[in-house]
Amino acid sequence: MPAIRLKSYEFRREREKAWRRLEVLVQRVEKSGLRSLRESELYELPQLYRQALSSLSVARSISLDKNVLTYLEALSQRAYLAVYGVRRHLREVLLEFFTDAFPTALRRHGRHLLVAGLVLLLGTMAGYLLTMADTDRFYAFVSGDYASGRNPMSSTESLRDALYSDHDETSGLAAFASHLFTHNARVGMLCFALGFLLGIPVFLLLLINGLLLGAFTALYAGRGLGSEFLAWVAPHGVTEILAILLCSAAGLAIAQSLIFPGRLTRMQNLARRGREAGVLVLGAVLMFLAAGLIEGFFRQLVHSQAVRWSLAAASLAFWIWYPFACGRPRERTS
Amino acid sequence: MSRAAVLDAGHPPPRLHEVTTPEGVTLHFSIARAGDRLGAFMIDAVLIIVATLLLVVLAWSATSGLGDNSWLWAFVVLGIFLLQSFYFIWFESRGRGMTPGKKRLGIRIMDVEGGTLSAAAVVVRNVMRIVEIHVPLMVLLAPQQFWSDAPQWAQLIACAWVVIIAGMPLFNRKRMRVGDIVAGTIVVVAPVPQLDRDVGGEAPKQPRAQDSAYTFSREQLDVYGAYELQVLEDLLRDKRAQHSSRDALAAVADKIARKIGWPGRIRHWDARPFLTAFYAALRARLEQRMLFGKRKEDKFSDD
């Protein structure tokens, strides 16, 4: 055979420069983001990317050079991820989260929230009624650790004191608040993750927490401290219980898409619902932070019932207003 | 030449995940191996534990002499929580979808459909670690917390359930763990483009004397197909072959020479030039035929 001039070699020689250039640009985008590119380079990137893709399709049909084929495949993959996997600036993401994604997710999960709320209410009612009927049942619902001395044996005085516990120095409150937040957020995330186990543990957790709340209410109500107890719980409780319900609702949504996948396959459905539910969990973690601050600082520092009630009412009003005020799709005028 | 002799034995070819770009080209991502993922997780877990310990020790030593330090401890508690819950989320949601452990082992996460990896997806896939890792660990280490008085059959069912959840990546073809399934993500080998010299196709401007010594007829070239060509490319490209396995080159050259009926023997030191020339000629022949729509896959396929 005469001197060999391979078509595939020529093909590579003509385009290699553009490939190398794309490699450099992609590397920079990966390292320091799209912002590191100059304006001209921003125009260059998608063009080079498309060139690489077309090189790949051509190479697949004319070249047997394995090295070039694997190179182009990897280069195209990397450029593809750099071009289409682009993330926006954090500020934009946050803004979108609060004004659109989170309220939308809240509205979409209305039914799940309702179910979770009903289960919690059921537990609370049961705990309340059962403990009212027989105060000894309190021990069945509340573990000794959690009660920390507050039980049917305590005197009314000591129970009242627990509601107005006054840390002399405010310095311990920060640690208290941060402990509350991290503990609650962990429980919330657990609640969501358990949704994958077909949702049964979610219901159990809700019931158990409801029983606990009901038992405590009954304990205080039995001593005529009912409204004071509620004023103690409600300021942070509104946000915290809602956050727990959000996590549970997210878990239930996962369970639902696992059991009733609908038109899509289970995997597709899970992936779609899972991400929506993830927005709820992220929002719930932030709510736990707010609740932890209220519980850790406000509750310990403010003892006026009127202020406690008004904060509770305000936060309730906010959570009712928020999902309906933000992120509504504009009415289409056609 | 046998496949095992040339291919790196021991590693099965990676499973592929296909994504079609909006431009209509299908890309084949390699799915990360289970072992690599476990290794990456171990590295990350060790990093988290070391960082947690460091934080505690630092705070300890900083507060040993001071009176009021509850603010500091508040931040330590918060820091540990953030570290444990948001380590993966933080790293994976930035640019490259890699934690330090994943980076070390060259794997990354991507959207299973190939779209943008959203923050919510990253959060979900990592929050799911609670049921995949924390709950199984607790069941293993402190079972009495879960079922002090549950009947035995219930314990068995719970154990099986835990094993299924934790072992999920081994039960599906795409190696997706529970978090991946719920978030719609997949862990792939981070593509590293590497372009080497063309082994045989460097068009010789002036054919060297030794190259021209090797010319092949069509019949000789039609013995092999694309598969053999690429195996030969790997062999020629392999840097180690230049030193340790000269014998391998000689053996392969000998085998080819006999198969195609090459007159005379290939001497030991001629093996590389012979194979290079054969590679170039074979590639030219096969690519030419490809242009006419005839692709010969391997030596067994008919013309």
Interface residues (C-beta under 8 A of the other chain):
Chain A: M1 A3 I4 R5 L6 K7 S8 Y9 E10 R12 E16 W19 R20 E23 E30 K31 G33 R50 L53 S54 L56 S57 S61 I62 S63 L64 D65 K66 N67 V68 Y71 L72 E73 A74 L75 S76 Q77 R78 Y80 L81 Y84 G85 V86 R87 V93 F97 A101 E169 S171 G172 L173 A174 A175 A177 S178 H179 F181 T182 A185 R186 M189 L190 F192 A193 L194 F196 L197 I254 M267 Q268 L270 A271 R272 G274 R275 E276 A277 G278 V279 V281 L282
Chain B: V19 T21 P22 E23 V25 L27 H28 F29 D68 S70 W71 W73 A74 F75 V77 L78 I80 F81 S85 S93 R94 G95 R96 G97 R108 M110 D111 V112 G114 G115 T116 L117 S118 A119 A120 A121 V123 V124 V127 M128 R129 I130 V131 V135 W161 I165 V178 I181 V182 A183 G184 A190 P191 V192 P193 Q194 L195 D196 D198 V199 G201 E202 A203 P204 P207 T215 F216 A226 L229 Q230 E233 D234 R237 A280 A281 R283 A284 L286 E287 Q288 M290 L291
